[in-house]
Amino acid sequence: MEDLGLTAKLFETSSKLHLASSWLEKVAKGFEPDTSGKEALSWAGRFLSEVDWSSRTEKRGLAGFALQATTVRPTFYSSLFRIAPQLREAGMKSEKDILGFLSQLYSYLYYSDNAEKDHKKLNAIQSRIGALLLQEISRSLRVQLNNNGLPRKTTSLREDWEPSANEYTPLYLAV
């Protein structure tokens, strides 16, 4: 086996993102997260802030996420491509809209476990879209880990990208 430590970290990442996704779904339905839910949401916010290069969320000494974030980054961006139709349906049509949503999502997640920090709540649609993004990343990581228990060696987004039925799907024509 090549790197069992990385495999374990990616499985942990997938599991934690899935848990945070479940809590975002509950938040969308009006539930308030309990202590473990707040911890899961906050972990996801800190992690996604490291993964997304466009994130402007403050960093709180997250050097432990460096390997995971670097490994997950292509999966994160391909997941954004796959949920593009849902983003547009929710009214996020421009890059500025999407970056604004992501910034608000990270802030909400990041400070979920901090009662002293006043952060803007997400509305139901934003919570559902955030949950969808986390679910998509989590699922994609599990698919990668299903490759004989080890992450695939990808060199580009194209190799990691799973096409969906939207305008970002490339057309391959046999010549």
NUVOFI-469387 format. One record per atom (N, C-alpha, C): residue number from 1; residue in one letter; atom name; x, y, z. Coordinates in steps of 0.1 Angstrom, whole numbers, plus 5000, padded with zeros to 4 digits. Example, Ala and Ser with C-alpha at 12.3 -4.5 7.8 and 13.67 -1.06 7.14 Angstrom:
NODE   num   residuo   atomo     px     py     pz
NODE     1         A       N   5132   4943   5078
NODE     1         A      CA   5123   4955   5078
NODE     1         A       C   5132   4967   5078
NODE     2         S       N   5128   4978   5071
NODE     2         S      CA   5137   4989   5071
NODE     2         S       C   5129   5000   5079
***
This chain:
NODE   num   residuo   atomo     px     py     pz
NODE     1         M       N   5008   4988   5000
NODE     1         M      CA   5000   5000   5000
NODE     1         M       C   5009   5012   5000
NODE     2         E       N   5004   5022   4992
NODE     2         E      CA   5012   5034   4990
NODE     2         E       C   5013   5043   5002
NODE     3         D       N   5002   5049   5006
NODE     3         D      CA   5001   5058   5017
NODE     3         D       C   4988   5057   5025
NODE     4         L       N   4989   5048   5034
NODE     4         L      CA   4977   5045   5042
NODE     4         L       C   4973   5057   5051
NODE     5         G       N   4983   5065   5055
NODE     5         G      CA   4980   5077   5063
NODE     5         G       C   4971   5087   5055
NODE     6         L       N   4974   5089   5042
NODE     6         L      CA   4967   5099   5034
NODE     6         L       C   4953   5093   5032
NODE     7         T       N   4952   5080   5030
NODE     7         T      CA   4939   5074   5028
NODE     7         T       C   4930   5076   5040
NODE     8         A       N   4936   5074   5052
NODE     8         A      CA   4928   5076   5064
NODE     8         A       C   4924   5090   5066
NODE     9         K       N   4933   5100   5062
NODE     9         K      CA   4929   5114   5063
NODE     9         K       C   4918   5118   5054
NODE    10         L       N   4918   5112   5042
NODE    10         L      CA   4908   5115   5032
NODE    10         L       C   4894   5109   5036
NODE    11         F       N   4895   5097   5042
NODE    11         F      CA   4883   5091   5047
NODE    11         F       C   4877   5099   5058
NODE    12         E       N   4886   5104   5067
NODE    12         E      CA   4881   5113   5078
NODE    12         E       C   4875   5125   5073
NODE    13         T       N   4881   5131   5063
NODE    13         T      CA   4876   5143   5057
NODE    13         T       C   4863   5141   5051
NODE    14         S       N   4861   5130   5043
NODE    14         S      CA   4848   5127   5037
NODE    14         S       C   4838   5125   5048
NODE    15         S       N   4841   5118   5058
NODE    15         S      CA   4831   5116   5069
NODE    15         S       C   4827   5129   5076
NODE    16         K       N   4837   5137   5079
NODE    16         K      CA   4833   5150   5086
NODE    16         K       C   4825   5159   5077
NODE    17         L       N   4829   5160   5064
NODE    17         L      CA   4821   5168   5055
NODE    17         L       C   4807   5163   5053
NODE    18         H       N   4805   5149   5053
NODE    18         H      CA   4792   5143   5053
NODE    18         H       C   4784   5147   5065
NODE    19         L       N   4790   5147   5077
NODE    19         L      CA   4783   5150   5089
NODE    19         L       C   4779   5165   5089
NODE    20         A       N   4788   5174   5084
NODE    20         A      CA   4785   5188   5083
NODE    20         A       C   4774   5190   5073
NODE    21         S       N   4774   5183   5063
NODE    21         S      CA   4763   5184   5053
NODE    21         S       C   4749   5180   5059
NODE    22         S       N   4749   5170   5067
NODE    22         S      CA   4737   5166   5073
NODE    22         S       C   4732   5177   5083
NODE    23         W       N   4741   5183   5090
NODE    23         W      CA   4737   5194   5098
NODE    23         W       C   4732   5206   5091
NODE    24         L       N   4738   5209   5079
NODE    24         L      CA   4733   5220   5071
NODE    24         L       C   4719   5217   5066
NODE    25         E       N   4716   5205   5063
NODE    25         E      CA   4702   5201   5059
NODE    25         E       C   4693   5204   5070
NODE    26         K       N   4697   5200   5082
NODE    26         K      CA   4688   5203   5094
NODE    26         K       C   4686   5218   5096
NODE    27         V       N   4697   5226   5095
NODE    27         V      CA   4696   5240   5096
NODE    27         V       C   4686   5246   5086
NODE    28         A       N   4686   5240   5074
NODE    28         A      CA   4677   5245   5063
NODE    28         A       C   4662   5243   5068
NODE    29         K       N   4660   5233   5076
NODE    29         K      CA   4647   5229   5081
NODE    29         K       C   4643   5237   5094
NODE    30         G       N   4652   5245   5098
NODE    30         G      CA   4649   5253   5110
NODE    30         G       C   4655   5248   5123
NODE    31         F       N   4662   5237   5123
NODE    31         F      CA   4668   5231   5135
NODE    31         F       C   4681   5239   5139
NODE    32         E       N   4683   5240   5152
NODE    32         E      CA   4696   5246   5157
NODE    32         E       C   4706   5235   5160
NODE    33         P       N   4718   5236   5155
NODE    33         P      CA   4728   5225   5158
NODE    33         P       C   4731   5224   5172
NODE    34         D       N   4733   5212   5177
NODE    34         D      CA   4738   5210   5191
NODE    34         D       C   4753   5211   5191
NODE    35         T       N   4759   5208   5202
NODE    35         T      CA   4774   5210   5204
NODE    35         T       C   4782   5203   5193
NODE    36         S       N   4778   5190   5191
NODE    36         S      CA   4786   5182   5181
NODE    36         S       C   4783   5187   5167
NODE    37         G       N   4771   5192   5164
NODE    37         G      CA   4768   5198   5151
NODE    37         G       C   4776   5210   5149
NODE    38         K       N   4777   5219   5159
NODE    38         K      CA   4784   5231   5158
NODE    38         K       C   4799   5228   5155
NODE    39         E       N   4804   5218   5162
NODE    39         E      CA   4818   5214   5160
NODE    39         E       C   4820   5209   5145
NODE    40         A       N   4811   5201   5141
NODE    40         A      CA   4812   5196   5127
NODE    40         A       C   4811   5207   5117
NODE    41         L       N   4802   5216   5119
NODE    41         L      CA   4801   5227   5109
NODE    41         L       C   4813   5236   5110
NODE    42         S       N   4819   5239   5121
NODE    42         S      CA   4830   5247   5123
NODE    42         S       C   4843   5240   5116
NODE    43         W       N   4844   5227   5118
NODE    43         W      CA   4855   5220   5112
NODE    43         W       C   4854   5221   5097
NODE    44         A       N   4842   5220   5091
NODE    44         A      CA   4840   5221   5077
NODE    44         A       C   4844   5235   5072
NODE    45         G       N   4840   5245   5079
NODE    45         G      CA   4843   5259   5076
NODE    45         G       C   4858   5261   5076
NODE    46         R       N   4865   5256   5086
NODE    46         R      CA   4880   5258   5086
NODE    46         R       C   4886   5251   5075
NODE    47         F       N   4881   5239   5072
NODE    47         F      CA   4887   5230   5062
NODE    47         F       C   4885   5237   5048
NODE    48         L       N   4873   5241   5045
NODE    48         L      CA   4870   5247   5032
NODE    48         L       C   4877   5260   5030
NODE    49         S       N   4879   5267   5041
NODE    49         S      CA   4887   5280   5040
NODE    49         S       C   4901   5277   5035
NODE    50         E       N   4906   5265   5039
NODE    50         E      CA   4920   5262   5034
NODE    50         E       C   4919   5256   5020
NODE    51         V       N   4909   5249   5016
NODE    51         V      CA   4908   5243   5003
NODE    51         V       C   4906   5254   4992
NODE    52         D       N   4897   5263   4995
NODE    52         D      CA   4894   5273   4984
NODE    52         D       C   4903   5285   4984
NODE    53         W       N   4911   5286   4974
NODE    53         W      CA   4921   5297   4973
NODE    53         W       C   4914   5311   4973
NODE    54         S       N   4901   5312   4970
NODE    54         S      CA   4895   5325   4969
NODE    54         S       C   4889   5329   4983
NODE    55         S       N   4891   5320   4993
NODE    55         S      CA   4885   5322   5006
NODE    55         S       C   4892   5334   5013
NODE    56         R       N   4884   5343   5019
NODE    56         R      CA   4890   5354   5026
NODE    56         R       C   4887   5352   5041
NODE    57         T       N   4883   5341   5045
NODE    57         T      CA   4880   5338   5059
NODE    57         T       C   4894   5337   5067
NODE    58         E       N   4894   5343   5078
NODE    58         E      CA   4907   5343   5086
NODE    58         E       C   4911   5329   5089
NODE    59         K       N   4924   5327   5090
NODE    59         K      CA   4929   5313   5092
NODE    59         K       C   4934   5313   5107
NODE    60         R       N   4931   5302   5114
NODE    60         R      CA   4935   5301   5128
NODE    60         R       C   4945   5290   5129
NODE    61         G       N   4956   5291   5123
NODE    61         G      CA   4967   5281   5124
NODE    61         G       C   4963   5268   5120
NODE    62         L       N   4960   5266   5107
NODE    62         L      CA   4955   5253   5103
NODE    62         L       C   4965   5245   5095
NODE    63         A       N   4977   5245   5099
NODE    63         A      CA   4988   5238   5092
NODE    63         A       C   4985   5223   5090
NODE    64         G       N   4977   5218   5099
NODE    64         G      CA   4974   5204   5099
NODE    64         G       C   4965   5200   5087
NODE    65         F       N   4959   5210   5081
NODE    65         F      CA   4950   5207   5069
NODE    65         F       C   4958   5208   5056
NODE    66         A       N   4970   5212   5056
NODE    66         A      CA   4977   5214   5043
NODE    66         A       C   4977   5203   5034
NODE    67         L       N   4980   5191   5038
NODE    67         L      CA   4980   5179   5030
NODE    67         L       C   4966   5175   5025
NODE    68         Q       N   4957   5175   5034
NODE    68         Q      CA   4943   5172   5030
NODE    68         Q       C   4937   5183   5021
NODE    69         A       N   4940   5195   5024
NODE    69         A      CA   4934   5206   5015
NODE    69         A       C   4940   5205   5001
NODE    70         T       N   4953   5203   5000
NODE    70         T      CA   4960   5202   4987
NODE    70         T       C   4954   5190   4979
NODE    71         T       N   4952   5179   4986
NODE    71         T      CA   4947   5167   4979
NODE    71         T       C   4932   5169   4975
NODE    72         V       N   4924   5176   4983
NODE    72         V      CA   4910   5177   4981
NODE    72         V       C   4907   5188   4971
NODE    73         R       N   4916   5198   4969
NODE    73         R      CA   4913   5210   4961
NODE    73         R       C   4907   5207   4947
NODE    74         P       N   4913   5197   4939
NODE    74         P      CA   4907   5194   4926
NODE    74         P       C   4893   5189   4927
NODE    75         T       N   4890   5181   4938
NODE    75         T      CA   4877   5175   4940
NODE    75         T       C   4867   5187   4943
NODE    76         F       N   4872   5196   4951
NODE    76         F      CA   4863   5208   4955
NODE    76         F       C   4859   5215   4943
NODE    77         Y       N   4868   5219   4934
NODE    77         Y      CA   4865   5227   4922
NODE    77         Y       C   4856   5219   4912
NODE    78         S       N   4859   5206   4911
NODE    78         S      CA   4850   5198   4902
NODE    78         S       C   4836   5196   4908
NODE    79         S       N   4835   5196   4921
NODE    79         S      CA   4822   5196   4928
NODE    79         S       C   4814   5208   4925
NODE    80         L       N   4821   5220   4925
NODE    80         L      CA   4814   5232   4921
NODE    80         L       C   4809   5232   4907
NODE    81         F       N   4817   5226   4898
NODE    81         F      CA   4812   5225   4884
NODE    81         F       C   4799   5216   4884
NODE    82         R       N   4799   5205   4892
NODE    82         R      CA   4788   5196   4891
NODE    82         R       C   4775   5202   4897
NODE    83         I       N   4776   5211   4906
NODE    83         I      CA   4764   5217   4912
NODE    83         I       C   4761   5231   4906
NODE    84         A       N   4767   5234   4895
NODE    84         A      CA   4765   5247   4888
NODE    84         A       C   4750   5249   4884
NODE    85         P       N   4743   5238   4880
NODE    85         P      CA   4728   5241   4877
NODE    85         P       C   4720   5245   4890
NODE    86         Q       N   4723   5239   4901
NODE    86         Q      CA   4716   5242   4913
NODE    86         Q       C   4720   5256   4918
NODE    87         L       N   4733   5260   4916
NODE    87         L      CA   4737   5274   4919
NODE    87         L       C   4729   5284   4911
NODE    88         R       N   4728   5282   4898
NODE    88         R      CA   4721   5291   4889
NODE    88         R       C   4706   5291   4893
NODE    89         E       N   4700   5279   4896
NODE    89         E      CA   4686   5279   4900
NODE    89         E       C   4684   5287   4913
NODE    90         A       N   4694   5288   4921
NODE    90         A      CA   4693   5295   4934
NODE    90         A       C   4696   5310   4932
NODE    91         G       N   4698   5314   4919
NODE    91         G      CA   4700   5328   4916
NODE    91         G       C   4715   5332   4915
NODE    92         M       N   4724   5323   4916
NODE    92         M      CA   4738   5326   4916
NODE    92         M       C   4743   5324   4902
NODE    93         K       N   4743   5334   4894
NODE    93         K      CA   4746   5333   4880
NODE    93         K       C   4760   5338   4876
NODE    94         S       N   4765   5347   4884
NODE    94         S      CA   4779   5352   4881
NODE    94         S       C   4789   5347   4891
NODE    95         E       N   4802   5348   4887
NODE    95         E      CA   4812   5344   4896
NODE    95         E       C   4812   5352   4909
NODE    96         K       N   4808   5365   4908
NODE    96         K      CA   4807   5373   4920
NODE    96         K       C   4797   5368   4929
NODE    97         D       N   4785   5364   4924
NODE    97         D      CA   4774   5358   4932
NODE    97         D       C   4779   5345   4939
NODE    98         I       N   4786   5337   4932
NODE    98         I      CA   4791   5324   4937
NODE    98         I       C   4802   5327   4948
NODE    99         L       N   4811   5336   4945
NODE    99         L      CA   4821   5339   4955
NODE    99         L       C   4815   5345   4968
NODE   100         G       N   4805   5353   4966
NODE   100         G      CA   4798   5359   4978
NODE   100         G       C   4791   5348   4986
NODE   101         F       N   4784   5339   4979
NODE   101         F      CA   4778   5328   4986
NODE   101         F       C   4788   5319   4993
NODE   102         L       N   4799   5316   4987
NODE   102         L      CA   4809   5307   4993
NODE   102         L       C   4815   5315   5005
NODE   103         S       N   4818   5327   5004
NODE   103         S      CA   4823   5335   5015
NODE   103         S       C   4813   5335   5027
NODE   104         Q       N   4801   5337   5024
NODE   104         Q      CA   4791   5336   5035
NODE   104         Q       C   4789   5322   5041
NODE   105         L       N   4790   5312   5033
NODE   105         L      CA   4790   5298   5037
NODE   105         L       C   4801   5295   5046
NODE   106         Y       N   4814   5299   5042
NODE   106         Y      CA   4825   5296   5050
NODE   106         Y       C   4825   5303   5064
NODE   107         S       N   4820   5316   5063
NODE   107         S      CA   4819   5324   5075
NODE   107         S       C   4809   5317   5085
NODE   108         Y       N   4798   5313   5080
NODE   108         Y      CA   4787   5307   5088
NODE   108         Y       C   4793   5294   5094
NODE   109         L       N   4799   5286   5086
NODE   109         L      CA   4804   5273   5091
NODE   109         L       C   4816   5275   5101
NODE   110         Y       N   4825   5284   5097
NODE   110         Y      CA   4837   5286   5105
NODE   110         Y       C   4834   5291   5119
NODE   111         Y       N   4824   5299   5121
NODE   111         Y      CA   4821   5305   5134
NODE   111         Y       C   4809   5298   5140
NODE   112         S       N   4805   5287   5135
NODE   112         S      CA   4793   5280   5141
NODE   112         S       C   4795   5276   5156
NODE   113         D       N   4808   5273   5160
NODE   113         D      CA   4810   5269   5174
NODE   113         D       C   4814   5281   5182
NODE   114         N       N   4813   5293   5177
NODE   114         N      CA   4818   5305   5185
NODE   114         N       C   4806   5314   5188
NODE   115         A       N   4801   5312   5200
NODE   115         A      CA   4789   5320   5204
NODE   115         A       C   4792   5335   5205
NODE   116         E       N   4804   5339   5208
NODE   116         E      CA   4808   5353   5209
NODE   116         E       C   4809   5360   5196
NODE   117         K       N   4812   5353   5185
NODE   117         K      CA   4813   5359   5172
NODE   117         K       C   4799   5360   5166
NODE   118         D       N   4795   5372   5162
NODE   118         D      CA   4782   5374   5156
NODE   118         D       C   4784   5371   5141
NODE   119         H       N   4778   5361   5135
NODE   119         H      CA   4779   5358   5121
NODE   119         H       C   4766   5357   5115
NODE   120         K       N   4765   5360   5102
NODE   120         K      CA   4753   5361   5095
NODE   120         K       C   4748   5346   5092
NODE   121         K       N   4735   5344   5095
NODE   121         K      CA   4729   5331   5093
NODE   121         K       C   4727   5329   5078
NODE   122         L       N   4726   5316   5074
NODE   122         L      CA   4723   5313   5060
NODE   122         L       C   4708   5311   5060
NODE   123         N       N   4702   5315   5048
NODE   123         N      CA   4688   5312   5046
NODE   123         N       C   4686   5297   5042
NODE   124         A       N   4674   5292   5041
NODE   124         A      CA   4672   5278   5038
NODE   124         A       C   4678   5274   5025
NODE   125         I       N   4677   5282   5015
NODE   125         I      CA   4683   5278   5001
NODE   125         I       C   4698   5278   5002
NODE   126         Q       N   4704   5287   5009
NODE   126         Q      CA   4718   5287   5010
NODE   126         Q       C   4723   5275   5018
NODE   127         S       N   4716   5272   5028
NODE   127         S      CA   4719   5260   5036
NODE   127         S       C   4718   5247   5028
NODE   128         R       N   4708   5246   5020
NODE   128         R      CA   4706   5234   5011
NODE   128         R       C   4717   5233   5000
NODE   129         I       N   4721   5245   4994
NODE   129         I      CA   4731   5245   4984
NODE   129         I       C   4745   5242   4991
NODE   130         G       N   4747   5247   5003
NODE   130         G      CA   4759   5244   5010
NODE   130         G       C   4760   5229   5013
NODE   131         A       N   4749   5224   5018
NODE   131         A      CA   4749   5209   5021
NODE   131         A       C   4751   5201   5008
NODE   132         L       N   4746   5205   4997
NODE   132         L      CA   4748   5198   4985
NODE   132         L       C   4763   5198   4981
NODE   133         L       N   4769   5210   4982
NODE   133         L      CA   4783   5211   4979
NODE   133         L       C   4792   5201   4988
NODE   134         L       N   4789   5201   5001
NODE   134         L      CA   4796   5193   5010
NODE   134         L       C   4793   5178   5007
NODE   135         Q       N   4781   5175   5004
NODE   135         Q      CA   4777   5161   5000
NODE   135         Q       C   4785   5157   4988
NODE   136         E       N   4786   5165   4978
NODE   136         E      CA   4793   5162   4965
NODE   136         E       C   4808   5160   4968
NODE   137         I       N   4814   5168   4976
NODE   137         I      CA   4828   5167   4979
NODE   137         I       C   4830   5153   4986
NODE   138         S       N   4822   5151   4996
NODE   138         S      CA   4823   5139   5004
NODE   138         S       C   4821   5126   4995
NODE   139         R       N   4811   5126   4987
NODE   139         R      CA   4809   5115   4978
NODE   139         R       C   4821   5113   4968
NODE   140         S       N   4826   5124   4963
NODE   140         S      CA   4837   5123   4954
NODE   140         S       C   4849   5117   4961
NODE   141         L       N   4852   5121   4973
NODE   141         L      CA   4863   5115   4980
NODE   141         L       C   4861   5100   4983
NODE   142         R       N   4849   5096   4986
NODE   142         R      CA   4847   5082   4988
NODE   142         R       C   4849   5074   4975
NODE   143         V       N   4845   5080   4964
NODE   143         V      CA   4847   5073   4951
NODE   143         V       C   4863   5072   4949
NODE   144         Q       N   4870   5082   4952
NODE   144         Q      CA   4885   5081   4950
NODE   144         Q       C   4891   5071   4959
NODE   145         L       N   4886   5069   4971
NODE   145         L      CA   4891   5060   4980
NODE   145         L       C   4887   5045   4977
NODE   146         N       N   4877   5044   4968
NODE   146         N      CA   4873   5031   4964
NODE   146         N       C   4882   5025   4954
NODE   147         N       N   4892   5032   4950
NODE   147         N      CA   4902   5027   4940
NODE   147         N       C   4913   5019   4947
NODE   148         N       N   4909   5006   4951
NODE   148         N      CA   4918   4997   4959
NODE   148         N       C   4922   5003   4972
NODE   149         G       N   4913   5012   4978
NODE   149         G      CA   4916   5018   4990
NODE   149         G       C   4926   5029   4990
NODE   150         L       N   4930   5033   4979
NODE   150         L      CA   4940   5044   4978
NODE   150         L       C   4934   5055   4969
NODE   151         P       N   4938   5068   4971
NODE   151         P      CA   4934   5078   4962
NODE   151         P       C   4940   5077   4949
NODE   152         R       N   4932   5081   4939
NODE   152         R      CA   4937   5080   4925
NODE   152         R       C   4949   5091   4923
NODE   153         K       N   4957   5088   4915
NODE   153         K      CA   4968   5097   4911
NODE   153         K       C   4962   5106   4900
NODE   154         T       N   4958   5118   4903
NODE   154         T      CA   4953   5127   4892
NODE   154         T       C   4963   5138   4890
NODE   155         T       N   4964   5142   4878
NODE   155         T      CA   4974   5153   4875
NODE   155         T       C   4966   5165   4870
NODE   156         S       N   4953   5164   4868
NODE   156         S      CA   4946   5176   4863
NODE   156         S       C   4931   5175   4868
NODE   157         L       N   4924   5186   4867
NODE   157         L      CA   4910   5186   4870
NODE   157         L       C   4902   5177   4860
NODE   158         R       N   4907   5177   4848
NODE   158         R      CA   4900   5169   4838
NODE   158         R       C   4899   5154   4842
NODE   159         E       N   4910   5149   4848
NODE   159         E      CA   4910   5135   4851
NODE   159         E       C   4901   5132   4863
NODE   160         D       N   4899   5142   4872
NODE   160         D      CA   4891   5140   4884
NODE   160         D       C   4877   5144   4881
NODE   161         W       N   4874   5152   4871
NODE   161         W      CA   4861   5157   4868
NODE   161         W       C   4851   5146   4864
NODE   162         E       N   4840   5146   4870
NODE   162         E      CA   4829   5137   4866
NODE   162         E       C   4819   5146   4858
NODE   163         P       N   4817   5143   4846
NODE   163         P      CA   4808   5151   4838
NODE   163         P       C   4793   5151   4843
NODE   164         S       N   4787   5162   4842
NODE   164         S      CA   4773   5163   4846
NODE   164         S       C   4765   5169   4834
NODE   165         A       N   4753   5170   4835
NODE   165         A      CA   4745   5175   4824
NODE   165         A       C   4743   5190   4825
NODE   166         N       N   4754   5197   4823
NODE   166         N      CA   4753   5212   4823
NODE   166         N       C   4763   5217   4812
NODE   167         E       N   4763   5230   4810
NODE   167         E      CA   4771   5236   4799
NODE   167         E       C   4786   5234   4801
NODE   168         Y       N   4790   5230   4813
NODE   168         Y      CA   4805   5227   4815
NODE   168         Y       C   4809   5214   4810
NODE   169         T       N   4800   5205   4806
NODE   169         T      CA   4803   5192   4801
NODE   169         T       C   4809   5193   4787
NODE   170         P       N   4822   5188   4786
NODE   170         P      CA   4828   5189   4773
NODE   170         P       C   4822   5179   4763
NODE   171         L       N   4822   5182   4751
NODE   171         L      CA   4817   5173   4741
NODE   171         L       C   4829   5167   4734
NODE   172         Y       N   4830   5154   4735
NODE   172         Y      CA   4841   5147   4728
NODE   172         Y       C   4835   5141   4715
NODE   173         L       N   4841   5145   4704
NODE   173         L      CA   4836   5140   4691
NODE   173         L       C   4847   5131   4685
NODE   174         A       N   4842   5120   4680
NODE   174         A      CA   4851   5110   4674
NODE   174         A       C   4854   5116   4660
NODE   175         V       N   4867   5117   4657
NODE   175         V      CA   4871   5122   4644
NODE   175         V       C   4876   5111   4635
***
